[in-house]
């Protein structure tokens, strides 16, 4: 099966969040089970710098606004998955991130930047493709940035009724980000006027990239079974629950896996000591090294809580901020925070660190090495998200013997089993689950985790239960292949 995997970021080429981790590891897992996968990604400077064996592949001309782009073919580092990067100086060769400039403001031409990604994907999926030796069976789009691809594909085939074309799949990683722009972008991006209607790309008076993908894609998936159900409700549907409910029977909820090569406590190059489920003693060495590095008191018996996250309302980190002082004073624990996000959240955590310099460390920004060290060196991982399509950090916590405190939502509900008498007895206990996102629930769940932490034998059992789970992509990759086959056989 030939799969064109369309994404706006992929680790280790470029990363802003979990989409990059999935886009780096899922294609590799599909390749391992003999799928013929190629990643299509914008040619940001970091991507072109990190591609292995880059070479010119083809030119695509007559694109709205940009005219022509070049396709540069290379390989992913390590996994050797083929990559096609869209080279366009005007669109992608600039300082800043994939979506925002150096000041954190969205690029004003993002509709052109990701409209072009979508259109190039559609062209490569049709018999207009300049690639004569390879054509996809499935074009797998991810989130709003490639959401226009199924719409472009639909209108290409409508123009040419006998056109040979791939089938399209859209994976929803986070419904909260919808790629909404003014109606004038319909014409500017080369979409036909008739696409701008409720049964099309129109969404409350705007063009929505994500709505376009949800409406026109041949198949839909989300990144966990629970999230697939949640997005069909008013509470989690972000205004799209009606359309999603109409297509509800077609939505496949497939839990993300982990890159277990990148996230492996027995080989992780960022760690001062390696360990595994048979011997977790190495965690203590890493904890001491982390306390030293972060300027915290080196106290082996004091529980160290960890956060690696975007600092946003969605992630529930205002709730942790609200109750942190009482946790720190009542339980004497420590807290290590790594992340960035809302300015008020960043300042709130900085202020907390000033008030508790021996107990709290806050690092604002992105730091891959430190994220691994926090995941391994902390005792308990805090992730009280209000909604979480899948989440990967709670799985990193499981893999690294750092039981997570999570909310019962989305992928958190699907991947973490609450600790109680029954789950301890059947060896399924892996963490601590809040029934709802609420500050009092968070205090209670952390308190429960801390009480279990004092019982070394039981705590070790909880750690080992999480570490012994198979969290790799094998099962999920097979589920994607089954979904692709179902769509192709329709």
N, C-alpha and C positions, 0 to 999 in steps of 0.2 A: 504494500500500500504506500502510495506517495502522498506526503503531507507537507503542505506549506504552512509553517507556523509563524503567524504575523504578530509582532510584539513591539512595544515602544521601549522596552529595556530587557536586558538579559545578563545575569551574573555569569562570569566575571567581567564582561565587557563594560557594562554600565548598570548602576543600581541606585534606585531611590527607595525601594520597598519590596514587599513580598512577591509582587509580580515578576521582578527580576529573578528571584530565586526559582520560581516555578518555570519561567521561560528558559532558565539555564539547565534545570534538571529534568523536566518532563521530556523535552525532545531527546535528551540522552537516554532516558529510560525507554522511550519508544524505539530508538535506534537499536537498543540492546535486544529487543524482541523482534528485530528484523524489519521494522518499518523504515522506509526511505524518507527521511525528514530533512527539510531545509528551513532554516530560520530566516525571516525577512525582517530587517530592523533599520531604522534611520542611521545614516552614517555620521553620527556625532564624532567629534575629534577622538574621544576615548575609545570608541568602537573601532575606528580605522587604525588607531595606534596598536590595539591589542589583538586584532585579527591575525591568525596564523596563516602564512602563505597567501597574502592578498594578491589578487590579480583582476584585471579588467574582464568583465563577463559580457556585458551588453549595454546598449543605450536604448532608452525609451523616450520618444519625442512627443511633442504636441500636447504637453500636460498644461492645464490651466495655471496661469501665473508664472510657473517656473520654466516652461518650455521643455527642456530636455534634462534628464538625469542619467547618471551612469550607475550600473550595478557592479559592485565590487564583490567578487567571491573570495571567501576565505574559510577558515575553520575556527571553531571554538577552541580555546586552550584546553588541553587535557582530553576532553571527550571527543574532539575531532568532528563534532557535528557540523555539517556544512552551513555556512552563513552567507546570505546575500545582503550587503549593506547598500543603502541608497545614498549615493554620493551627490550632494547638491550644496555647493558653497553658500548659496543664498538662503537655504532653509536650515541647514544643520551645523555648518562650520562657524561656531560662535562660542564665546565664553558663557559660563552659567550652566544650569542643569538642563535636562531634557524638556522640562515644562516651564521653568521659570528662569528669569535672569539673575544676575549676581545679587540683586537687592531682594529677591524673593517674589518679584512680580511676574505674573503670567506673561509669556511672550504674546504680543498682540497678534502675531500671524500664526498662532497655533492651529487655527482651522486649516490654513494652507499646509502647514507642516505635517499634520496628521491626516488631512484630506488626501495629500499626495501619497502618504504611506498606504492608505486604504485603496486609492486608485491603482497604484502600482501592483498591489496584491491582486486586485480584480483582473488587471491585464494579464498577469502571470498565470491566472487561473483559467484563462480563456484561450481560444485559438488565435488571438491577437498577440500572444506572448512572443517575444523575440527569442525565447529559448526553444530550440527545435528538438532537443534531445531529452527534455524533461518537462512534464506537466503534472500538476497535482491531481489526485483523486479527491482530496479533502483540503479545504483552506480553513485553517483553525485560527480564528481571530480572538483577541484578548482585550476586554474592556473597551471603553469609549474610543481610545486612540485609534483603533482599527475597526470601529463600529460601522463606518460607512462602506466597508468592503462588500458585505452582502447586498447593500442597496445598489452599488455600482454594478455588481455581478447580475443582479436582477434586471436592471435596465439594459445592460449589454445583451443579455439573452433575449430580452423582449424585442430589441432591435433586429436581432439575427436569430430567428426561430430555430434554426438548425445548428446553432453554434454548439460546439463541444465545450463543456465547461465543468469545472469541479463543483462539488457540493460544499456549502459553507456551514461552519460551526462558530458560534460565539460563546466564549466562556466569560461569565460575569464574576469578576474577582471582588468588586466592591460597587454596589449599585448606587452608592452615594455620589459617585463621580460620574457625571452624565454627558459632559462635553456639549453644553448648550450655548448656541450662538445665534445672532440675529438672522432673521429670515433672508436677508440679502445674500447670505453665504451660500444659499442653494444654487443660485445662478453663478456666483463667483467660483464655486467648486466644480461646476460642470454637471450638476444633477439636473434632470428635467423638471420643469415647473410642476408637472403632475405628481411628482414625488412629495410635494409639500402639502400634505393633507393628514387628517387624523389617522387614516389607514396608510401610513407612510412615515416620513421623517419629521413631521410637525409635532411639536410638544409644547403646549401652552404658549403658542405664538412665537416659538423659536425653532431652530433646527437643532435636533439632539442627535449626536453621533451614536449614543448608546441606544436610544429608542429605535433608530434606523436599523441597528444590528439585531435587536430583539425582534423587530417586526419582520425583517426580510431573511434572516438566517434560516437555513434548512434544518438546523439543530441547535439546541441551547444546552449549556451546562453551567453549573455553579461549582464552587470549590469545597462544598460539603453537603451531605444529605439534609441536615437540619436547615441550613441557609436556603436550600432549594424550596423548602416549605415556607420559611419565614418571609421571603420576598413576595409571596403571593398574598400577604396580609397588609393591612393599612399601616401597622406599626413599623414595618420594615421595608415596605414597597416603594417608598420615596416617590409616590405619585404614579408609579408604573404597575401597581399591583393588578389593575384590571387587565392590561395586556398580558402580564405574566400568568395570571389565572387562566386566561383564555388559551394560553399555550402550556398550561401546567403539566399535562400528561407527557409533553415532549421534553421537559426539563430534567436533565440527568444531574444528580448531586453526587459528585465524585470527590472524596476527601484528598487533599494534597498529600503527597509524600515528601520525604526529606532527601536532600543530597547527603547520603550517609557517608560519602567519602569526605566531603567538605566538613561535615559535622560529626566527628568521631572522637570521643574523649581518649581513645587508646592510641590515636595517631596525630591529634590536633597540633600543628606546629606552633600555635599561639600559646600553648600551655607550658608551664614550668615543670609539670609532672603529668604523666599519662596514667590512666586508670580505666577500669571496666566494671561490669556488673559483678564479677567474681571478687574483685578487690577495689573498693571505693576509697581506700585510705589516701590515695593521691589527691583527692579533693581538698584535704586539709592543708597540704603544701601549697596548693593553688590559692586557697582562701587566705593564707598568711601573706603570700606574695601580693595578692590583690589588695588586702588591707594596707600593706606597706605602700604600694603604688598610689593608692587613692588618699593616703594621709589619714586613714582611720586607725583607731586603737587596735593593736595586734592582740586580740583576745580570742583564742580558738573556740571557747565555749559559748561566746555571744552569738546568737543567731544573726546572720547577715541576709537581709532581703535584697532582691535585685529587680531592677526595671530596665528593660531595653525596648524603647518604643518611640513612636511619634507622640509628642506631648499634646494631646488633643482631647476634646470632649468625648469623641467616639471611644477612645481607649480608656475612659473612666478615670483618668489620672488627676482630675479635679477632686474626685472622691478620696483618693489616697492622700492628696495634699491636705484635705480637710481633716483627716483623722490621723495624719502622720505623727503629729506632736504627742497625742495620747499613746500611740503605739510605742514611740521612742521612750517616753517617760515611764509608762506602766510596765513594759516588758524589757526595757534596756537594750533593745535590739539595734542593729545598724542597718543603713539603707544606702545602696549604690544605684544611682540613676544615670542612664546614658540615653540621650535622645534630643530631639529638637521639635519645635512646633509652634503653638500659640505663644506669643510674646509674654502674655500674662502668666501662663503656665511656667515658662522658662524662668521668669523672675521669681515666681512663687517658690520654685525648688531651690533657686540660688539663695533666697532669703532663709529657707529652711536649713540649708547647709551652713549659713553664717551663724544661726542660732545653736546648731548642734555640730560644731566642727569636728569633734571626735567620733561622731556617730553617722554623719551624713556626708556623702560625696556626690556631687552633681557634675556631669560632663555634658555640655551642650554641643551637639553636632553628631557626625557619623564617624564611627571608628570600628572597623571590622575586627581588629585584633582585640580591642577592649570588650566588644560584644561577646566574643568567645570566652574571654577570661571571666566576665561577670556571670555568664551562663554556667561556667564550671565552678567558679569560686564561691558563689552564693549558696546559701542553704535552701532558700525558698524563693520562687520566682512569682512576682506579682503582675497579674494581667486581668484587671477587672473591667473588660470592655463592655460598653453598652450594646454593641453589636459587633460581630466578628465573622465575616464570611467563612474564613477557614482559620487563619492564624497559623504561623509557623513557630513563633517563639515558645509557645507552650510545649510544642513537640521537641524543640531543642532542650527545654527544661527536662522533659521526660528522659531524653537520650543521655543527658549529662548528669542524671541523678539529682536534679534540683526540682523537687515537686512543686508544681504550679498552683497558685490560687487564682481561679477563673470564675467567670459568670456562666450560667447555663444558657448559652446562646451560640448559634451557628456551629462552626467547627470546634469551638471549645467544648460544647456539649457532646460532640461526636468523638473527641479524642482524650478527654480527661475523665477518669472515674473517681467519684467522691469517696473519701475514706470514711468508713464506718465499720461496725462490727461484722456485717455480712460480707462487705468487699474485702476486708482483711482476711476473713476466713477462706474465701475462694480465690485469694491472691490477685484480685483485680484492682485493688485500691492503688491509685497513682497520683492523686492530688486532692485539692479541696475546692468544692464547687459551690458558689453562691447561687441561690435560687433566682435572685434578681439583682440588677445593678443598683446598689443602695449603700450609702456610707456605713450604716449600722451593720448591714450584712457583711461588708468588707472587714470591719473591725472583728466581727464574730468569726469569720472564716480564717483570718490571719491568727486570731487568738487560738482557734482550734488547731491550726497548723503548728503554732509554737508549742502547744501542750504536747502534741505528738512528738515534736522535735526533742523534747526532754527524755523521751523513752527511746534510747539508742537502738534497741533490738527491733522495735516496731518501725522506727524511722528507716532503718536499713532495709526492711522488707518493702516499704513503700517505694524507696529509691530503686530497689532491684526490680520490682514489678514494672516500673516505667522503663527502665533501661533494657529489659529483656523483650520488650515489644518489638515487632517488626514494623518499623516506621518508614521503610524505603518505598520507592515508587513502583515496585513490581506489580502489586495488586491493582493499584490505580491505573497504571499504564495499560494493563489488560482491559480494564473497564473502559478506557478511552477508545481502544481498538474496537471493542464490542459496540460502542456507541457509533463510531465511524461506519462500521459495517451495517448497522441498523439503518443509518441515514442513506447509505449508498443503495441499500436494497429496497427503499421505499418505492 
